[in-house]
Each structure stands twice: as structure tokens, then as C-alpha cells.
Amino acid sequence: MSLSAIMGVMAEKTLHDRFYNARNDSSLVVIEGFHPLKHAIRFGAELLEVVSPNLDELTALQSEYAPDITSKFKNLVTAIPEDVFKKLAPVRPPTGVMAIARRPVIDLAALLADPAPVPVVLLENPRNLFNVGAAVRAAAAAGAAGVVNTGNLDPWKPAALTSGVGLQFAMPVARLETLPKCDRPLVAVDLGGDTLPDFQIPDRALLAFGTERQGLSQELLDAADHRVSIPMENGVSSLNLATSVAIVLYHWKLSQ
Ligand SMILES: C[S@@+](CC[C@H](N)C(=O)[O-])C[C@H]1O[C@@H](n2cnc3c(N)ncnc32)[C@H](O)[C@@H]1O
């Protein structure tokens, strides 16, 4: 093997190691695909490395979908061979780009104490990263103050970043060990209680949504100041978790 071939193999191995290690490093996040990267850039992510096998295709995508980030995008991306690129993720992102970014440090106490009359979303022990990401996307679109979740899912994992299209970078998003203690009015969004059209969401609400299979815990229901349900047609058991988050947040947003 020639010296340049050996150096190529070594460069590929260190690149692969950096992406592999970033997936297991709680101070970093791996971004898979253009749309999460676009939002990461818009919302000021600190990008450590961006790689793509096809700079022309990527530039065309960026010009079409995010012309506002042209100056930040220039010279950001390193071209790498396709066979190296596709080994950096379990599934090759179809938009042909991946990145490593620093995970923002979240001041949870400041988020919960924020006096602005804006809700925070609490997901109690969600089980599906795609739901977590979709809830983050709805929360960012509606202008929620942040999204927190209990349980063991990390809302910054690549699958949640993909379904959240990187909007984790738009507001505080964090996993908590236990249910948060704070002075925000706790609203349990659940199948019982007041119906949403008749309910005014209080200022600074902590809007709690339950786990996909069992719903909210008794502990949370007992602690809640309010309980509200989204009306459904007869025979429908429940809505999807992220859909419920979107409906409740837009009920709040459209009443502002
Ligand atoms: C898939 S549902 C859980 C269904 C669960 N079997 C139950 O009995 O609550 C996940 C979460 O979405 C929210 N949700 C779904 N449909 C809802 C509805 N019609 N009204 C209020 N919340 C709802 C709740 O927060 C619920 O805990």
C-alpha cells in the first residue's frame, strides 16, 4: 500500500472514530441530514465538523431551502468520499450531510423561573424519540419556552434531532431525572377533565403530556392544578403524543 493510501485509511478511521465517539459524548450531538443542520445553523449551533459526499448537491439544496444561511454555509462543509460518508451513520441521510455540534448547556432553573407568560412542555417518560422530536418541532413553531422530558430518552439523539428538524437548537430542550419542582401552574393534558375549547391555558403553564402507552402517572395527575382533554370522535382511544402537544400549544398560541 502506498503512503498516501495508508494516510487515507488513517484519516477515514479518525473521522469514523470522531462521529462514533460524538454519539456517546453527552457534550456533543450528531446531526444527520440537511434540514436539522439548517436549523442548527439558523439558531446558532457551534458546529465542530460538517461532512458531505456531494458538495454540489448540498449547495443546491441549501440555495433552494435556506438561502438565508448562504454566508454561514460557505466553506463550512468538508467533502469526503461516498463510501466513507455512508459508514458514519446506521442509515445514510438522504440529503447527504452530517455534522458534529456542541450540545448547548441548558439552564433549567432559569427556564422554569422565566416570568414570561409562555408555556413549557413537559413530556413524562416518552418512549419514542420520533415523538420527542415532533413535539420539539411543534413547540418551536408555536413559541413555547422549552421542552423537558423525564425518563431515559435523550431528546438530542440523532433520531430526535431528525424528527425535530434540529429545532432543539431554537429553545432549551433537556432531559430531567425527576418531575420538575417549580411555581408554574401544572396542567395535566389527559383524557379526563375540562375540554380544551373551554379552557384558557394559564400564563407560564407547565403543560404535561403522558407516556405513549399508559398516559400520565398518578403522581403527576395528583400534583396537577388543572386537567384538560382534547375532544375526539366516539371510538377513538387517544391522539398521538406529539399531535396532542401541537394541538394544545396552538390552542394557546391562537388565543394570544
Ligand atoms: C397516546 S396518549 C396515551 C394514551 C393512554 N392509553 C392514556 O390512557 O392516556 C399519549 C399522551 O398524549 C396525550 N393525549 C392523547 N390524546 C389525548 C386527548 N384526547 N386529550 C388529552 N390528551 C391526550 C396525553 O398527554 C397522553 O398521555
The ligand as a Gaussian input file, in Angstrom:
#p B3LYP/6-31G(d) Opt

LIG

0 1
 C      -51.006000       8.082000      23.188000
 S      -51.525000       9.035000      24.514000
 C      -51.631000       7.892000      25.847000
 C      -52.862000       7.102000      25.845000
 C      -53.025000       6.310000      27.109000
 N      -53.539000       5.000000      26.801000
 C      -53.927000       7.005000      28.104000
 O      -54.879000       6.388000      28.547000
 O      -53.663000       8.157000      28.446000
 C      -50.092000       9.954000      24.995000
 C      -50.415000      11.273000      25.616000
 O      -50.990000      12.124000      24.628000
 C      -51.915000      12.999000      25.265000
 N      -53.243000      12.781000      24.676000
 C      -53.568000      11.934000      23.673000
 N      -54.873000      12.060000      23.347000
 C      -55.370000      12.985000      24.177000
 C      -56.652000      13.595000      24.330000
 N      -57.682000      13.264000      23.561000
 N      -56.803000      14.528000      25.270000
 C      -55.773000      14.916000      26.043000
 N      -54.537000      14.385000      25.941000
 C      -54.343000      13.445000      25.018000
 C      -51.886000      12.699000      26.744000
 O      -50.991000      13.548000      27.402000
 C      -51.410000      11.269000      26.750000
 O      -50.851000      10.929000      27.982000

